[in-house]
């Protein structure tokens, strides 16, 4: 009788629609990833070594960085809570929600939320919880868990989504993806506006300043952290980086690995709740730090898995995940894990128990594609082997070949591993075994390069075993003259990978780049993302250009930053062109006007800090976002932007890289989800 895991495997392999969806997702993600990494100024391996060193340093000194982070976050006004278990985290969130008499909660994607099953607890307490990420919203309507860390609805076709919306939302059936996206935008807009509490995850916490970093593309992450009066952020204690310089490195790697972007559309850097004089933002910002087994895992042989930055790249690269999909990853009793794929097979066993989830580590080819794809160079094959060997708990030492009592490894496999160890530790025995297998393979499959094994073996279900060669590779290489006789007969020695450098010193500043080159690069990058850039030389000319743009959209009202945060005289000039201005949130206004602190040339990114007179939703609620940027404020890199004092001082700083977007339905890019569908930047080359 098949276990629940094997039953899911059979179900996935027999579903052609799922196979096509998984292949399409993986191929597009991998191609986009390759193109995005090609734009890095240094070679990828250098970035991976630096990122590995940062994560290794952070986990090695986690207690120190956690204490520093908590101290700085509290100093900025965040209410910080610490939960040892998932149950404690749930109770903390429940108490906050009940204290505020919350009825409606909007939630952006958070893996910690899936891990502690926060939705079920809040719903059981009588509250309505609405997932606002498009993919998460779709699977919530279907009462399914996410099928992928990055693309929750990867297993569904557009027709599946159309039928789901028809059944659950009462709308006419359509399989047109922009129409489906527009339906979700319309339905969820009221959820954002009426929510009592917003819940989000945290991609990174910065120890040196207590900053929370959240990366999103659709705009829902900004909505739930800005519009409701209370924001609750859920964060695993391991999701720290020491400095803003380290954050710049991670933010350069994560989007490239996850979605093939140089930067996500919205990068929110949150330091505090709303401050006096600010027009919007939450009145309370709570941070719930969740341990839930991470401290124990840090002391175990699986500690390196805590380096993970949740990009999902290993899932896309894994040939097994590409056959099974996320829903197949269930434990021995059928319990679902929120973390599928190679990294999930390690994390699930480490956090939620070896007896239930160690079986997942057997669903891997150990080909190494996951490690090659990992932006922080986690040695996933090594960790998967440790899970297979039962080396999960902190008290388990490395370097032993003993199969522990109660291990998930079948007795026959344990003896097989002992036999292999005996053969592999002697060059003579190993060579004899290789030749013997080659002879057996020739007898069993004389005319094929593959051996078809019985289905009962597990190998015969969906793959063949390559037929062993009659001659070992060493013999062939020696015959070809590629090995000396001494090399051909020498014992095989294992070459350990070089340890990553512990030097995490930031790279030196780039040399000064002429302003015209920075502008040209900024225009190139933002235009490629669907944004539009217009140059102007004076405030009167700027006002005329903005007024012309608004008239072309039949718009006569702007949601705007106040005059002290805009070029002098601009708002008066706009009013002279019969443009009405509003300075308080109004979801009916179709265009928003903001300034910009700076911009990033290499990614086409705008930098918008919150503050008095700076309405955050002016760049979020309307369908058109108009930003005024001084050409002199364009900087080369994200790292240089993060050195600006305003980034540390503002309650929130948002980095905006193009119009909002999603690819959650059949990996089809759709512009304009919860945030603006158009971004127009007017570059003012003037000191006015």
C-alpha positions as CSV (number, residue, x, y, z in Angstrom):
1,X,0.0,0.0,0.0
2,X,1.4,3.4,-1.0
3,X,2.2,6.1,1.6
4,X,0.5,9.5,1.2
5,X,3.7,10.8,-0.3
6,X,3.8,8.1,-2.9
7,X,0.1,8.5,-3.6
8,X,0.7,12.2,-4.3
9,X,3.7,11.3,-6.6
10,X,1.5,9.0,-8.7
11,X,-1.2,11.6,-8.9
12,X,1.2,14.3,-10.0
13,X,2.9,12.2,-12.6
14,X,-0.4,11.2,-14.1
15,X,-1.6,14.8,-14.5
16,X,-0.5,16.1,-17.9
17,X,-1.8,19.6,-17.3
18,X,0.3,19.9,-14.1
19,X,3.4,18.6,-16.0
20,X,2.9,21.3,-18.7
21,X,2.4,24.0,-16.1
22,X,5.5,23.1,-14.0
23,X,7.7,22.8,-17.1
24,X,6.5,26.1,-18.4
25,X,7.1,27.8,-15.0
26,X,10.5,26.4,-14.6
27,X,11.8,27.1,-18.1
28,X,10.6,30.7,-18.0
29,X,11.9,31.3,-14.5
30,X,15.3,29.8,-15.3
31,X,15.6,31.8,-18.6
32,X,14.7,35.1,-16.9
33,X,17.1,34.3,-14.1
34,X,19.9,33.8,-16.5
35,X,19.3,37.0,-18.3
36,X,18.9,39.0,-15.0
37,X,22.2,37.7,-13.6
38,X,24.0,38.6,-16.8
39,X,23.5,42.3,-15.9
40,X,25.5,42.1,-12.7
41,X,28.6,44.2,-12.8
42,X,30.7,41.3,-11.3
43,X,30.6,37.6,-11.9
44,X,27.8,35.7,-10.2
45,X,30.1,33.4,-8.2
46,X,31.6,36.4,-6.5
47,X,28.1,37.6,-5.4
48,X,27.2,34.1,-4.3
49,X,30.4,33.8,-2.1
50,X,29.7,37.2,-0.6
51,X,26.1,36.3,0.1
52,X,27.0,33.0,1.6
53,X,29.5,34.7,3.9
54,X,26.9,37.2,5.0
55,X,24.3,34.5,5.8
56,X,26.9,32.3,7.5
57,X,28.1,35.2,9.7
58,X,24.5,36.1,10.6
59,X,23.5,32.6,11.6
60,X,26.7,32.0,13.5
61,X,26.1,35.2,15.5
62,X,22.4,35.2,15.4
63,X,21.9,35.9,19.1
64,X,24.0,39.1,18.8
65,X,22.3,40.3,15.6
66,X,18.9,39.5,16.9
67,X,19.4,41.5,20.1
68,X,20.8,44.5,18.1
69,X,17.9,44.3,15.7
70,X,15.2,44.2,18.4
71,X,16.8,47.1,20.3
72,X,16.9,49.3,17.2
73,X,13.4,48.3,16.0
74,X,11.9,49.2,19.5
75,X,13.8,52.5,19.5
76,X,12.0,53.4,16.3
77,X,8.6,52.6,17.7
78,X,7.9,49.1,16.6
79,X,6.2,46.8,19.0
80,X,8.4,43.7,19.0
81,X,7.1,40.3,20.2
82,X,9.0,37.1,20.4
83,X,7.4,33.7,19.9
84,X,9.2,30.5,20.7
85,X,6.6,28.4,19.0
86,X,4.1,28.7,16.2
87,X,1.3,28.5,18.8
88,X,2.7,31.4,20.7
89,X,3.0,33.4,17.5
90,X,-0.7,32.7,16.7
91,X,-1.7,33.7,20.2
92,X,0.2,37.0,19.9
93,X,-1.5,37.9,16.6
94,X,-4.9,36.9,18.0
95,X,-4.5,39.1,21.1
96,X,-3.5,42.1,18.9
97,X,-6.5,41.5,16.6
98,X,-9.0,41.0,19.5
99,X,-7.7,44.1,21.3
100,X,-8.5,46.1,18.2
101,X,-11.8,44.3,17.7
102,X,-10.7,43.4,14.2
103,X,-13.3,41.9,11.8
104,X,-11.5,42.1,8.4
105,X,-7.8,41.3,7.9
106,X,-5.9,41.8,4.7
107,X,-2.8,39.6,4.3
108,X,0.0,39.6,1.8
109,X,2.1,36.6,1.1
110,X,4.1,35.2,4.1
111,X,5.6,31.8,4.4
112,X,5.7,32.2,8.2
113,X,1.9,32.7,8.1
114,X,1.6,29.4,6.1
115,X,3.9,27.7,8.6
116,X,2.0,28.6,11.7
117,X,-1.4,28.4,9.9
118,X,-2.4,31.9,11.1
119,X,-5.4,32.1,8.7
120,X,-7.2,29.1,10.3
121,X,-6.7,30.5,13.8
122,X,-8.0,34.0,12.9
123,X,-11.0,32.5,11.1
124,X,-11.8,30.2,14.0
125,X,-11.9,33.4,16.2
126,X,-14.6,34.9,13.9
127,X,-12.4,37.1,11.7
128,X,-12.3,37.3,7.9
129,X,-8.8,36.9,6.5
130,X,-8.3,37.7,2.8
131,X,-5.1,36.8,0.9
132,X,-4.3,39.7,-1.4
133,X,-1.5,38.3,-3.5
134,X,-3.2,37.3,-6.7
135,X,-1.9,33.7,-6.7
136,X,-2.6,33.3,-3.0
137,X,-6.1,34.8,-3.4
138,X,-6.8,32.2,-6.2
139,X,-5.7,29.2,-4.1
140,X,-7.5,30.6,-1.0
141,X,-10.8,30.7,-3.0
142,X,-10.1,27.1,-4.0
143,X,-9.2,26.1,-0.4
144,X,-5.8,24.8,-1.5
145,X,-2.3,25.5,-0.1
146,X,0.2,27.3,-2.3
147,X,1.9,25.1,-4.9
148,X,5.1,27.1,-5.1
149,X,7.0,29.6,-2.8
150,X,6.9,32.3,-5.5
151,X,4.1,31.3,-7.8
152,X,1.3,29.9,-5.5
153,X,-1.1,29.1,-8.4
154,X,1.5,27.6,-10.7
155,X,-0.6,24.3,-11.0
156,X,-3.7,26.1,-12.4
157,X,-4.6,27.0,-16.0
158,X,-6.3,30.2,-16.9
159,X,-9.5,28.1,-17.5
160,X,-9.2,26.8,-13.9
161,X,-8.9,30.4,-12.6
162,X,-11.9,31.5,-14.7
163,X,-14.1,28.8,-13.4
164,X,-13.0,29.5,-9.8
165,X,-13.9,33.2,-10.2
166,X,-17.2,32.3,-11.8
167,X,-18.1,29.9,-8.9
168,X,-16.7,31.9,-6.0
169,X,-17.2,35.5,-7.1
170,X,-20.3,35.2,-9.2
171,X,-18.7,36.8,-12.3
172,X,-19.2,35.7,-15.9
173,X,-16.7,33.1,-17.0
174,X,-13.7,34.3,-18.8
175,X,-10.2,32.9,-19.4
176,X,-8.7,36.2,-20.5
177,X,-5.9,36.9,-18.1
178,X,-6.0,40.7,-18.0
179,X,-9.7,40.5,-17.3
180,X,-9.2,38.0,-14.5
181,X,-6.5,40.2,-13.0
182,X,-8.8,43.3,-13.2
183,X,-11.6,41.3,-11.5
184,X,-9.2,40.5,-8.6
185,X,-8.1,44.1,-8.4
186,X,-11.7,45.4,-8.2
187,X,-12.8,42.9,-5.6
188,X,-9.7,43.2,-3.4
189,X,-9.7,47.0,-3.5
190,X,-12.5,47.2,-1.0
191,X,-10.7,44.7,1.2
192,X,-7.6,47.0,1.4
193,X,-9.7,50.1,2.1
194,X,-11.9,48.5,4.8
195,X,-9.3,46.3,6.6
196,X,-8.8,46.7,10.4
197,X,-5.4,45.0,10.3
198,X,-2.8,44.2,7.6
199,X,-0.6,41.2,8.0
200,X,2.6,40.7,6.0
201,X,5.8,38.8,6.0
202,X,9.4,40.2,6.1
203,X,12.0,39.4,3.6
204,X,14.9,40.8,5.6
205,X,15.4,42.6,8.9
206,X,18.5,44.9,9.1
207,X,20.2,44.6,12.5
208,X,22.1,47.9,12.4
209,X,19.0,50.0,12.1
210,X,15.9,47.8,12.9
211,X,14.5,48.2,9.4
212,X,12.0,45.7,7.9
213,X,12.4,45.0,4.2
214,X,9.4,43.7,2.2
215,X,9.6,42.8,-1.6
216,X,6.5,42.7,-3.7
217,X,5.4,43.2,-7.3
218,X,1.7,43.6,-7.3
219,X,1.3,46.4,-4.7
220,X,-0.7,44.4,-2.2
221,X,2.3,44.3,0.2
222,X,2.3,48.1,0.2
223,X,-1.5,48.2,0.6
224,X,-1.6,46.0,3.7
225,X,1.4,47.8,5.4
226,X,0.1,51.3,4.6
227,X,-3.8,51.5,4.6
228,X,-5.0,49.6,7.7
229,X,-4.5,51.3,11.1
230,X,-2.5,48.3,12.4
231,X,0.2,46.4,10.6
232,X,1.5,43.0,11.9
233,X,4.7,41.7,10.4
234,X,5.6,38.0,10.8
235,X,9.3,37.2,10.6
236,X,11.5,34.1,11.1
237,X,14.3,35.0,13.5
238,X,16.9,33.9,10.9
239,X,15.8,36.5,8.3
240,X,18.4,39.1,9.3
241,X,21.3,40.8,7.6
242,X,23.8,42.8,9.6
243,X,23.9,46.1,7.6
244,X,22.1,48.0,4.9
245,X,25.1,47.2,2.7
246,X,24.4,43.5,3.1
247,X,20.7,44.2,2.4
248,X,21.7,45.8,-0.9
249,X,23.5,42.6,-1.8
250,X,20.6,40.4,-0.9
251,X,18.1,42.6,-2.7
252,X,20.2,42.4,-5.8
253,X,20.2,38.6,-5.7
254,X,16.7,37.6,-4.5
255,X,14.6,39.1,-7.3
256,X,17.0,37.9,-9.9
257,X,16.8,34.4,-8.6
258,X,13.0,34.4,-7.9
259,X,11.5,36.2,-10.8
260,X,14.3,37.3,-13.1
261,X,14.0,41.0,-12.1
262,X,16.8,43.3,-11.2
263,X,14.5,44.6,-8.4
264,X,11.0,43.9,-7.5
265,X,8.4,46.6,-8.3
266,X,8.1,47.6,-4.7
267,X,10.8,47.4,-2.1
268,X,9.4,48.7,1.2
269,X,11.9,49.7,3.9
270,X,9.9,50.2,7.1
271,X,11.4,51.8,10.2
272,X,8.4,52.8,12.3
273,X,4.7,53.4,12.3
274,X,3.2,56.7,11.2
275,X,4.9,59.7,12.7
276,X,3.4,63.0,13.7
277,X,2.5,65.1,10.7
278,X,2.5,62.2,8.3
279,X,-0.7,61.9,6.3
280,X,-0.9,58.1,6.1
281,X,0.6,54.8,7.3
282,X,-0.4,52.5,10.2
283,X,-0.7,54.0,13.7
284,X,0.8,50.8,15.1
285,X,3.4,48.5,13.6
286,X,3.9,45.1,15.3
287,X,6.7,42.7,14.6
288,X,6.3,39.1,15.6
289,X,9.7,37.2,15.6
290,X,9.1,33.5,15.3
291,X,11.5,30.8,16.3
292,X,9.4,27.7,15.9
293,X,12.4,25.3,15.9
294,X,14.9,27.6,14.2
295,X,17.2,27.9,17.3
296,X,17.3,24.1,17.6
297,X,18.0,23.7,13.8
298,X,20.8,26.2,14.1
299,X,22.5,23.8,16.5
300,X,21.9,20.8,14.2
301,X,23.8,19.5,11.2
302,X,21.1,21.2,9.1
303,X,22.0,24.8,10.2
304,X,23.1,25.8,6.7
305,X,19.5,25.6,5.5
306,X,18.8,28.7,7.6
307,X,20.9,30.7,5.1
308,X,17.9,30.4,2.7
309,X,16.4,33.7,1.4
310,X,13.2,32.0,0.0
311,X,13.8,32.8,-3.6
312,X,12.4,29.5,-4.9
313,X,15.3,29.1,-7.4
314,X,16.0,25.5,-6.2
315,X,12.4,24.5,-6.9
316,X,12.6,25.7,-10.5
317,X,16.0,24.0,-11.0
318,X,15.0,20.6,-9.4
319,X,14.0,17.9,-11.9
320,X,12.0,16.2,-9.2
321,X,10.0,19.3,-8.3
322,X,9.3,19.9,-11.9
323,X,7.6,16.5,-12.1
324,X,5.7,16.6,-8.8
325,X,4.8,20.2,-7.9
326,X,4.5,21.6,-4.4
327,X,1.3,19.8,-3.5
328,X,3.0,16.4,-3.7
329,X,5.3,17.3,-0.7
330,X,3.4,15.7,2.2
331,X,4.7,13.8,5.2
332,X,4.4,10.2,6.3
333,X,0.9,10.8,7.6
334,X,-0.2,13.1,4.8
335,X,0.5,16.4,6.6
336,X,1.3,19.2,4.1
337,X,4.5,21.2,4.4
338,X,4.5,24.9,3.4
339,X,8.1,24.4,2.1
340,X,8.3,22.1,-0.9
341,X,11.3,21.3,-3.2
342,X,14.9,20.7,-2.2
343,X,15.2,23.4,0.5
344,X,11.7,22.4,1.8
345,X,12.8,18.8,2.1
346,X,15.5,19.9,4.5
347,X,13.6,22.7,6.4
348,X,10.5,20.6,6.9
349,X,12.5,17.8,8.5
350,X,14.5,20.2,10.6
351,X,11.6,22.4,11.8
352,X,8.6,20.1,11.9
353,X,10.1,16.7,12.7
354,X,12.1,13.9,11.1
355,X,9.6,11.2,11.6
356,X,6.9,13.0,9.5
357,X,9.0,14.8,6.8
358,X,12.3,13.0,6.4
359,X,10.7,11.0,3.5
360,X,10.8,14.1,1.4
361,X,14.6,14.1,1.2
362,X,14.3,10.8,-0.8
363,X,12.5,12.7,-3.6
364,X,15.7,14.1,-5.1
365,X,18.2,13.0,-7.7
366,X,21.1,14.7,-5.9
367,X,22.2,16.1,-9.2
368,X,23.3,19.4,-7.6
369,X,21.2,21.6,-9.8
370,X,19.6,23.1,-6.6
371,X,22.9,24.2,-5.2
372,X,24.0,25.6,-8.5
373,X,20.8,27.7,-8.7
374,X,21.0,28.9,-5.0
375,X,22.0,32.6,-4.9
376,X,23.6,32.0,-1.4
377,X,25.3,28.8,-2.4
378,X,23.7,26.5,0.1
379,X,25.1,22.9,-0.2
380,X,21.6,21.3,-0.6
381,X,22.8,17.9,-1.7
382,X,24.9,17.6,1.5
383,X,21.9,18.6,3.6
384,X,19.5,16.3,1.8
385,X,22.0,13.4,2.5
386,X,22.1,14.4,6.2
387,X,18.3,14.2,6.4
388,X,18.4,10.8,4.7
389,X,20.9,9.6,7.2
390,X,18.8,10.8,10.1
391,X,21.2,13.6,11.1
392,X,18.5,16.1,11.9
393,X,18.5,16.8,15.7
394,X,21.0,19.0,17.4
395,X,22.5,16.1,19.4
396,X,23.4,14.2,16.2
397,X,27.1,14.4,15.4
398,X,28.5,14.3,11.9
399,X,30.9,11.8,10.5
400,X,29.1,8.6,11.6
401,X,27.9,5.9,9.3
402,X,25.6,4.4,11.9
403,X,21.9,4.3,10.9
404,X,20.1,5.4,14.1
405,X,17.3,3.4,15.7
406,X,14.0,4.8,14.5
407,X,15.5,6.4,11.4
408,X,13.3,6.6,8.3
409,X,15.9,4.6,6.3
410,X,14.6,1.1,5.5
411,X,16.7,-1.7,6.9
412,X,17.6,-3.0,3.5
413,X,18.8,0.4,2.4
414,X,20.8,0.7,5.5
415,X,22.6,-2.5,4.7
416,X,23.0,-1.4,1.1
417,X,24.7,1.8,2.3
418,X,27.0,-0.2,4.4
419,X,27.9,-2.5,1.4
420,X,28.5,0.6,-0.8
421,X,30.7,2.1,1.9
422,X,32.7,-1.1,2.0
423,X,33.1,-1.2,-1.7
424,X,33.8,2.5,-2.2
425,X,36.6,2.7,0.5
426,X,38.8,0.3,-1.5
427,X,40.0,1.2,-5.0
428,X,40.3,-2.5,-5.9
429,X,36.8,-3.4,-4.6
430,X,35.2,-0.4,-6.2
431,X,36.8,-1.1,-9.6
432,X,35.7,-4.7,-9.4
433,X,32.1,-3.6,-8.6
434,X,32.1,-1.2,-11.5
435,X,33.2,-3.9,-14.0
436,X,30.7,-6.4,-12.6
437,X,27.8,-4.0,-12.9
438,X,28.8,-3.2,-16.5
439,X,28.7,-6.9,-17.3
440,X,25.3,-7.3,-15.6
441,X,24.0,-4.3,-17.5
442,X,25.1,-5.7,-20.9
443,X,23.3,-9.0,-20.1
444,X,20.1,-7.3,-19.0
445,X,19.9,-4.7,-21.7
446,X,22.2,-5.7,-24.6
447,X,20.7,-3.1,-27.1
448,X,19.8,-0.2,-24.9
449,X,21.7,2.5,-23.0
450,X,19.1,2.3,-20.2
451,X,17.9,-0.3,-17.7
452,X,14.2,-0.4,-17.1
453,X,13.6,-1.4,-13.4
454,X,10.4,-2.8,-12.0
455,X,7.9,-0.1,-10.8
456,X,8.0,-1.6,-7.3
457,X,11.6,-0.4,-7.1
458,X,10.5,3.2,-7.2
459,X,12.8,3.9,-10.2
460,X,10.6,2.2,-12.7
461,X,7.7,4.6,-12.1
462,X,8.9,7.6,-14.2
463,X,12.5,7.1,-15.1
464,X,15.1,4.6,-16.3
465,X,18.5,3.8,-14.8
466,X,21.4,4.5,-17.1
467,X,23.2,1.3,-17.9
468,X,26.6,1.0,-16.2
469,X,29.6,1.0,-18.6
470,X,31.7,-2.2,-19.0
471,X,34.9,-0.2,-18.5
472,X,35.3,2.4,-15.7
473,X,35.9,6.0,-16.9
474,X,39.4,5.8,-15.6
475,X,40.3,3.0,-17.9
476,X,38.9,4.9,-20.9
477,X,40.8,8.1,-19.9
478,X,44.0,6.2,-19.5
479,X,43.6,4.6,-22.9
480,X,43.1,8.0,-24.4
481,X,46.2,9.3,-22.8
482,X,44.4,11.7,-20.5
483,X,45.6,10.0,-17.3
484,X,49.1,8.7,-16.3
485,X,49.3,5.1,-15.2
486,X,49.8,6.4,-11.6
487,X,46.7,8.6,-11.8
488,X,44.6,5.7,-13.3
489,X,45.4,3.4,-10.4
490,X,45.5,5.9,-7.6
491,X,42.6,5.9,-5.1
492,X,39.9,8.5,-5.7
493,X,40.1,11.4,-3.3
494,X,37.3,13.7,-2.4
495,X,37.9,17.4,-3.2
496,X,36.2,19.6,-0.7
497,X,34.7,22.9,-2.0
498,X,36.6,25.9,-0.9
499,X,35.0,27.6,2.1
500,X,33.4,30.9,1.3
501,X,35.3,33.9,2.3
502,X,34.4,35.3,5.7
503,X,35.2,38.8,4.4
504,X,31.9,40.5,4.0
505,X,33.4,44.0,3.6
506,X,31.3,46.0,1.1
507,X,32.7,46.5,-2.3
508,X,34.3,49.9,-3.0
509,X,32.2,52.8,-4.3
510,X,32.0,53.0,-8.1
511,X,33.9,55.8,-9.8
512,X,32.0,58.9,-10.6
513,X,29.7,58.5,-13.6
514,X,28.7,61.5,-15.7
515,X,25.1,62.7,-15.0
516,X,24.1,62.2,-18.7
517,X,25.2,58.6,-18.6
518,X,23.2,58.0,-15.4
519,X,20.1,59.5,-16.9
520,X,20.5,57.5,-20.1
521,X,20.8,54.2,-18.1
522,X,17.8,55.1,-15.9
523,X,15.7,55.9,-18.9
524,X,16.8,52.6,-20.6
525,X,16.0,50.5,-17.5
526,X,12.6,52.1,-16.6
527,X,11.4,52.1,-20.3
528,X,12.2,48.4,-20.5
529,X,9.9,47.8,-17.6
530,X,7.0,49.7,-19.1
531,X,7.6,53.1,-17.5
532,X,7.9,56.3,-19.4
533,X,10.5,59.1,-18.9
534,X,10.2,62.7,-20.1
535,X,12.9,65.3,-19.8
536,X,12.1,69.0,-19.0
537,X,14.2,72.0,-18.3
538,X,11.9,74.3,-16.2
539,X,8.9,74.1,-13.9
540,X,6.5,75.9,-16.3
541,X,7.4,73.4,-19.0
542,X,7.0,70.5,-16.5
543,X,3.5,71.7,-15.6
544,X,2.5,71.9,-19.2
545,X,3.8,68.3,-19.9
546,X,2.0,66.9,-16.8
547,X,-1.2,68.7,-17.8
548,X,-1.0,67.4,-21.3
549,X,-0.5,63.8,-20.0
550,X,-3.6,64.2,-17.7
551,X,-5.8,65.5,-20.5
552,X,-4.8,62.6,-22.7
553,X,-6.2,60.3,-20.0
554,X,-9.3,62.5,-19.5
555,X,-8.1,63.3,-15.9
556,X,-8.4,66.7,-14.2
557,X,-7.7,65.8,-10.5
558,X,-4.4,64.7,-8.9
559,X,-3.7,63.0,-5.6
560,X,-0.6,64.9,-4.7
561,X,2.3,65.5,-2.3
562,X,2.1,68.9,-0.7
563,X,4.0,71.9,-2.1
564,X,6.9,71.8,0.3
565,X,7.9,68.4,-1.2
566,X,7.7,69.4,-4.8
567,X,9.6,71.8,-7.1
568,X,8.8,75.4,-6.1
569,X,5.8,76.7,-8.0
570,X,4.8,73.4,-9.7
571,X,1.5,72.9,-7.9
572,X,0.4,76.5,-8.5
573,X,1.3,76.1,-12.2
574,X,-0.8,72.9,-12.4
575,X,-3.8,74.7,-10.8
576,X,-3.3,77.4,-13.5
577,X,-3.9,74.7,-16.0
578,X,-7.2,73.7,-14.4
579,X,-5.8,70.7,-12.6
580,X,-7.4,70.1,-9.2
581,X,-5.2,68.9,-6.3
582,X,-6.1,66.6,-3.4
583,X,-3.8,65.9,-0.4
584,X,-5.8,63.2,1.4
585,X,-6.4,59.6,0.3
586,X,-9.2,59.2,-2.2
587,X,-9.5,55.9,-4.1
588,X,-11.6,57.5,-6.8
589,X,-8.8,59.7,-8.0
590,X,-7.1,58.2,-11.1
591,X,-3.7,59.8,-11.0
592,X,-1.1,60.6,-8.3
593,X,1.8,63.1,-8.2
594,X,4.9,62.6,-6.1
595,X,8.4,63.8,-5.9
596,X,11.4,61.5,-5.5
597,X,14.4,61.5,-3.1
598,X,16.6,59.8,-5.6
599,X,16.7,57.1,-8.3
600,X,18.8,54.1,-9.1
601,X,20.2,54.1,-12.6
602,X,21.1,50.4,-12.9
603,X,17.5,49.2,-12.2
604,X,15.3,52.2,-13.2
605,X,14.1,52.6,-9.6
606,X,12.5,55.6,-7.9
607,X,13.1,56.3,-4.2
608,X,10.1,57.7,-2.3
609,X,10.4,58.4,1.5
610,X,7.4,59.0,3.7
611,X,7.2,62.2,5.7
612,X,5.0,65.2,6.5
613,X,3.1,66.2,3.3
614,X,4.2,63.1,1.4
615,X,1.1,61.0,0.9
616,X,2.3,57.4,0.4
617,X,-0.8,56.2,-1.4
618,X,-0.4,58.9,-4.1
619,X,2.0,56.4,-5.7
620,X,-0.2,53.4,-4.9
621,X,-4.0,53.9,-5.1
622,X,-4.3,55.7,-8.5
623,X,-4.0,53.9,-11.8
624,X,-1.4,56.4,-13.0
625,X,1.7,57.5,-11.0
626,X,3.5,60.6,-12.0
627,X,6.8,61.3,-10.3
628,X,9.1,64.3,-10.6
629,X,12.8,63.5,-10.3
630,X,15.7,65.9,-10.4
631,X,18.4,64.6,-12.8
632,X,21.1,65.4,-10.3
633,X,19.5,62.9,-7.8
634,X,20.1,59.8,-10.0
635,X,22.7,57.5,-8.4
636,X,24.4,54.5,-10.0
637,X,23.5,51.7,-7.6
638,X,21.1,50.5,-5.0
639,X,24.0,50.3,-2.5
640,X,24.6,54.0,-2.9
641,X,21.0,54.9,-2.4
642,X,20.9,52.9,0.8
643,X,23.7,55.0,2.2
644,X,21.5,58.1,2.1
645,X,20.6,59.3,5.7
646,X,17.0,59.8,4.7
647,X,16.6,56.0,4.2
648,X,17.4,55.5,7.9
649,X,15.4,58.4,9.2
650,X,12.1,58.1,7.3
651,X,9.3,56.0,8.8
652,X,9.0,54.2,5.4
653,X,11.0,54.4,2.2
654,X,9.5,52.8,-0.9
655,X,11.7,51.8,-3.9
656,X,9.5,51.7,-7.1
657,X,10.7,49.9,-10.2
658,X,8.1,50.3,-12.9
659,X,4.3,49.7,-13.0
660,X,2.8,47.0,-10.7
661,X,2.8,43.6,-12.3
662,X,2.0,39.9,-11.9
663,X,2.7,36.6,-13.7
664,X,0.6,34.4,-11.3
665,X,-1.7,33.0,-14.0
666,X,0.1,30.8,-16.5
667,X,3.3,32.8,-16.1
668,X,1.7,35.5,-18.3
669,X,3.0,39.0,-17.5
670,X,0.1,41.4,-16.7
671,X,0.7,45.1,-15.9
672,X,-1.4,46.9,-13.4
673,X,-2.6,44.8,-10.5
674,X,-3.2,46.5,-7.2
675,X,-0.8,49.4,-7.8
676,X,-0.6,51.7,-10.8
677,X,-0.5,50.3,-14.3
678,X,1.4,53.4,-15.6
679,X,4.5,55.1,-14.2
680,X,5.5,58.4,-15.8
681,X,8.8,60.1,-14.6
682,X,9.5,63.7,-15.4
683,X,13.2,64.4,-15.1
684,X,13.7,68.0,-14.2
685,X,17.1,69.3,-15.3
686,X,16.9,72.5,-13.3
687,X,17.9,73.9,-9.9
688,X,14.5,75.6,-9.4
